[in-house]
Amino acid sequence: MNERVHIMNAIYLAIISNNTVDINGSYELKSLISKFRSAVKLNSKDKVFLKLIYQDGFSIIDAGEKTFKFNKNQSNSKHRQLKQKIMKAINETGLFEILKGLV
């Protein structure tokens, strides 16, 4: 598996699962991912929304309609808010710098 794909899968698992993510056995990275997971705190509907988009291939609009009964604008807004929340947590935990070095 391509290293970039492996890293993105690890981030995805860190967001939606409670399992420990292992990337090349790096303790520092595992520690940062645990901090990230604690910082991002998504509710179950948010996780389902992201899962529908990034795992199941739904459009943002369809995922928003299915998960929250949102219209187009509400779905796009929710997606943007979640991306901002995730990026904020990635930056605050220092995970961004580690990931940047790996990619």
N, C-alpha and C positions, 0 to 999 in steps of 0.2 A: 504494500500500500504506500502510495506517495506520502512523504512526511507532512506536507501541508494538509492533506486530507486527514491524516491521523490527528494533527493538532486541532483542526476544526471539529472533528468528531469528539475530541476530548472536551473542548469548550461546550459543545452541545450537551454532552453527558453531564458536565458539571452544572449546567443550568437545569436540566430536567430530572436528573436522577439523584439518589442519595448514595450511590456507590462511589468508592474511591477511584479516581481516575489515575491511570498509570501511563506516563509518557516516558519511555526510556528509563524508568526507574529513578527519575530525578526527585529526591526528597524536597528540594526547594520548590520545584514546580508543583508537586502535590500539595505542599503547604499553601502556596499562593492560590491554587484552585480551591482549596478548602475555605480560605479567607474570602475568595470571590463568591463562592456558593453562599456563604453566610451574609455577605454584603448585598447580593442581588435580590434575594427573597421574593420570588414570584409566587403568586397564588396558583392554585390548580388550573383555573380557567386560562390564565396567562400562559401557562406551560402547554396546555392543550392547543391554544391559539398558535403558538410558535411551532409546536410539533406538526400541526396540520400544514403549515406553510413550508417548513424546512425539512420535514421528514416525508410527509405524504404528498407534497407537491401542489397543495391547494394555492389558489391566488390569495392575496391578502384580503380581498373583498369577500371571497367565498368563506375563508376561515373565520372572518369577523361575523359574517351572517350566521354561520353554523354554531359558533361558540357563544356569541353574545347577542345575537339578533341585531347586529349593527348594520347601518347603511354604509355606503361606499366611503363617505367622509369620516365617519366614526371609526371604521376599520383601519383606514390609513393613519388616522391620528393615533389610535391605540398602538399600531405597529411602530410608529415613529417614537412614541413615548417609551415603549419597551426597549427599542434599540438604544435610546439615550440612557435609560436606566442601566442596561447591560454595559455600555461603553464607559459610563461613569464608574461602575464597579470594577471593570477591567483596569481602568487608569488608576483608581484609588488604591487598589491592592498591589500595584506594581506588576501585574500580570502582563500588561501591554509590552513592557520593555523586554521581558523574557520571551514572549511570543515573537516579537519583532526580531530578536536575535536568532530564533529558530527557523524563521521563514526566509 
